[in-house]
């Protein structure tokens, strides 16, 4: 067995022991980790400075460099996050459903960790602690593959987590790091040992992983989000939502990339256009909208289905809401799409018919986010339709088990002309 | 675009329209279908007789022939099933979670159909109506690939479903049949158009499908279930549960295949052994248990991890519960495993530590079943850890969407030093 197979196999065995301990012990490990990060802060900062120096020398962009940097203040924030996870409810064993099947025959569906997760991320070493913390809380094992540029920092952070586990007599094999790219290819083939892959990075990276593995992948390759200005949109609100959706954080996956405009709204489009132009946005307008958008340029075919990730916005005219919805189903990535309208029945129809993970009325597409949704720590945003969809919190790392407690009952005693099941739903409270 | 790509693409488009109509209309289609099956009964029975005659001539086994046969009585039962689905709650749009993010900013997570399902099944044409009915109830589209031997019957049944849809002015493209095997290979490559594959058939068939597609597969290739007789097991109960687990329906996936026996229980194993032998079971016993099981044969290495599907049972001795749990984690298929014991703390430990989809105390492994669990119609039993696990009801055909209703809020207004989110959990009742 290769070293990597053994690592994954050991992670699975350790995870099973880890999930079976009481919640208190996982909580204690989270608190230990926060303490350890403070104690080992100098070591972490030194490793990070070495990573940053090397990255700077190799010409990493300023944006990526600022993501890579881990200073005392960022570490403090990570520790706060760990304490907040320590205070949050432990999901392992949470009762989802309880049914009395018959006298002394009770079925309980409980939450249970998925098992072994492979997390692939770029640049930000903070992710090691954020994801490691989620694993500690949820009873999962994680194999972490970070970016090469953060190698030294990541190694120290993983060793901090393993120290926290050891201090609490918990198996350190549940949080492990791997370094080289070749390992990723090998791990992506281990669909027997790894249950879920969570890639956090560029669309190209996510797509490559989706195409290279039969392990389920939680995430999204693209965020092509549309804002539809209905005939009955309020022009002032439309401008506000378009500017926020495009400009608040242009490289985010929930940024607005396409403005769909009902033909009847075109005469009032000038305020929206002027606001966007004033905010520095390049507008790529189709034929019908171009005359209403001074300063816009003519769109090409790719506009309307492109994730720009910068201050560029496609504008497309539609003759009806049907056409808007068709456009979304054809060109959007099923991430987040929004309607602006004062017409309640139009809003209801849009919310009912648009088949995207998040569908909004009179709100910025930028709200599609685990923190904003109140899910606590965010695992990722999924555009898949299986397991979890949209912003995913810690529940996305859980599956369930069915526990049946009996008194010697046999199945052959039930059926037509024999005993009947009661199937009484009980409270899930203890 | 190939004919099959078009079929899948049309199914997706039709499914979106179908999911957006009111629940009443899906209910009406279910009731129409029951009427149509009665009206067209002669046609169905004739097609089925032709299929049966051909299958008999080609030497199909009696067991498969009886599964293939569809008579008036079976059709009545199918109609009852449809009426019961018509009366059940429509899952589309059911509110799973409601959160107030701020004044006039409300987030709702609603159930939504997964989309396009590919169902591959063998022999039983009843499955067309059962699965078609589930699709009508849940707003999904299904592409059905049945067994070649049921070709004529399946074609009539699919046309009945399409007629029911048309009678209710609903798109008939949401339920379609395909016939040849080559279609299946082509469809399994369409991970853009098909969201979930549900194979219902032999383990070999399921394994082949799992290995040939990147589309998520819901199901199980194997059911290797263990019954663990703890040191503190009641011998009479142990015998009852072993006989029911093995003999009630030996070819079922939830049948017991392995008996794990604590060494301390060996002296009292004779009653269990005698009961199984009396029920016609061949026992394949390991060295330690063999002397306690008159009539048993010596086990080989494969025994203990084999799904026999017949009246054969492996017997393995373990020195401790740890060893029993290790055996299960190594050799069982994670489907259903049970402990027999009068020791409550041993039972609690087993239920807490065994990482299988269903884990039982003092109950037959045969209870692992959607109907017995009270889930209504069963979609399948999943040994996967993603999306759904164990017996899966109609909820396994659903995903969710997040709907946000606002009044023009922008994300940039929230954050440190700015507005704060309320994140108040609201009742999910209307």
Contacts between the chains, C-beta under 8 A, distances in Angstrom:
chain1	res1	chain2	res2	distance
A	13	B	329	7.6
A	16	B	329	6.5
A	16	B	353	7.1
A	16	B	355	5.3
A	19	B	355	7.4
A	20	B	352	5.4
A	20	B	353	4.5
A	93	B	352	7.6
A	99	B	373	7.0
A	99	B	374	5.1
A	101	B	367	7.5
A	101	B	372	6.8
A	101	B	373	7.5
A	101	B	374	6.9
A	105	B	363	6.6
A	105	B	367	8.0
A	107	B	373	5.9
A	107	B	374	7.5
A	109	B	390	8.0
A	112	B	355	7.4
A	114	B	385	5.1
A	114	B	386	6.9
A	115	B	355	7.6
A	115	B	385	5.7
A	195	B	385	4.9
A	195	B	386	6.7
A	196	B	385	7.8
A	196	B	386	6.2
A	210	B	214	8.0
A	211	B	214	8.0
A	214	B	210	7.9
A	214	B	211	8.0
A	214	B	214	6.0
A	216	B	216	6.3
A	216	B	386	4.6
A	216	B	387	8.0
A	234	B	408	7.3
A	237	B	408	4.0
A	240	B	408	6.1
A	240	B	410	5.8
A	241	B	408	6.6
A	241	B	410	6.5
A	243	B	410	7.8
A	244	B	410	3.5
A	244	B	411	5.8
A	244	B	412	5.3
A	248	B	410	7.2
A	248	B	411	5.4
A	248	B	412	4.5
A	329	B	13	7.6
A	329	B	16	6.5
A	347	B	405	7.6
A	351	B	403	5.0
A	351	B	405	7.5
A	352	B	20	5.4
A	352	B	93	7.6
A	353	B	16	7.1
A	353	B	20	4.6
A	355	B	16	5.3
A	355	B	19	7.4
A	355	B	112	7.3
A	355	B	115	7.6
A	355	B	401	7.5
A	356	B	401	7.0
A	357	B	401	6.5
A	357	B	402	6.5
A	358	B	401	7.2
A	358	B	402	4.4
A	358	B	403	7.8
A	358	B	404	6.7
A	359	B	401	6.0
A	359	B	402	7.3
A	359	B	403	5.5
A	359	B	404	7.6
A	360	B	403	7.5
A	360	B	404	4.4
A	360	B	405	7.7
A	360	B	406	6.8
A	361	B	403	7.8
A	361	B	404	7.2
A	361	B	405	5.0
A	361	B	406	6.5
A	362	B	405	7.3
A	362	B	406	4.5
A	362	B	407	5.7
A	362	B	408	5.2
A	362	B	409	7.7
A	363	B	105	6.6
A	363	B	404	5.1
A	363	B	405	7.4
A	363	B	406	3.2
A	363	B	408	7.5
A	363	B	409	5.3
A	364	B	409	6.8
A	364	B	410	4.8
A	364	B	411	5.0
A	364	B	412	8.0
A	366	B	410	7.4
A	366	B	411	3.5
A	366	B	412	7.5
A	367	B	101	7.5
A	367	B	105	8.0
A	367	B	404	5.8
A	367	B	406	7.8
A	367	B	409	7.5
A	367	B	411	5.4
A	368	B	402	7.3
A	368	B	404	7.9
A	369	B	411	7.9
A	372	B	101	6.8
A	372	B	411	6.9
A	372	B	414	7.2
A	372	B	421	6.6
A	373	B	99	7.0
A	373	B	101	7.5
A	373	B	107	5.9
A	373	B	402	6.9
A	374	B	99	5.1
A	374	B	101	6.8
A	374	B	107	7.5
A	374	B	421	6.7
A	374	B	423	3.7
A	374	B	425	7.9
A	385	B	114	5.1
A	385	B	115	5.7
A	385	B	195	4.9
A	385	B	196	7.8
A	385	B	399	4.7
A	386	B	114	6.9
A	386	B	195	6.7
A	386	B	196	6.2
A	386	B	216	4.6
A	386	B	386	6.8
A	386	B	387	4.7
A	386	B	399	7.0
A	387	B	216	8.0
A	387	B	386	4.7
A	387	B	387	4.2
A	389	B	399	5.0
A	389	B	400	5.6
A	389	B	401	7.1
A	389	B	402	7.9
A	390	B	109	8.0
A	390	B	400	7.3
A	390	B	401	7.3
A	390	B	402	4.6
A	391	B	402	7.3
A	399	B	385	4.7
A	399	B	386	7.0
A	399	B	389	5.0
A	400	B	389	5.6
A	400	B	390	7.3
A	401	B	355	7.5
A	401	B	356	7.0
A	401	B	357	6.4
A	401	B	358	7.2
A	401	B	359	6.0
A	401	B	389	7.1
A	401	B	390	7.3
A	402	B	357	6.5
A	402	B	358	4.5
A	402	B	359	7.3
A	402	B	368	7.3
A	402	B	373	6.9
A	402	B	389	7.9
A	402	B	390	4.6
A	402	B	391	7.3
A	403	B	351	5.1
A	403	B	358	7.8
A	403	B	359	5.5
A	403	B	360	7.5
A	403	B	361	7.8
A	404	B	358	6.7
A	404	B	359	7.6
A	404	B	360	4.3
A	404	B	361	7.2
A	404	B	363	5.1
A	404	B	367	5.8
A	404	B	368	7.9
A	405	B	347	7.6
A	405	B	351	7.5
A	405	B	360	7.7
A	405	B	361	5.0
A	405	B	362	7.3
A	405	B	363	7.4
A	406	B	360	6.8
A	406	B	361	6.5
A	406	B	362	4.6
A	406	B	363	3.2
A	406	B	367	7.8
A	407	B	362	5.7
A	408	B	234	7.3
A	408	B	237	4.0
A	408	B	240	6.1
A	408	B	241	6.6
A	408	B	362	5.3
A	408	B	363	7.5
A	409	B	362	7.7
A	409	B	363	5.3
A	409	B	364	6.8
A	409	B	367	7.5
A	410	B	240	5.7
A	410	B	241	6.5
A	410	B	243	7.8
A	410	B	244	3.5
A	410	B	248	7.3
A	410	B	364	4.8
A	410	B	366	7.4
A	411	B	244	5.8
A	411	B	248	5.4
A	411	B	364	4.9
A	411	B	366	3.5
A	411	B	367	5.5
A	411	B	369	7.9
A	411	B	372	7.0
A	412	B	244	5.3
A	412	B	248	4.5
A	412	B	364	8.0
A	412	B	366	7.5
A	414	B	372	7.2
A	421	B	372	6.6
A	421	B	374	6.7
A	423	B	374	3.6
A	425	B	374	7.9
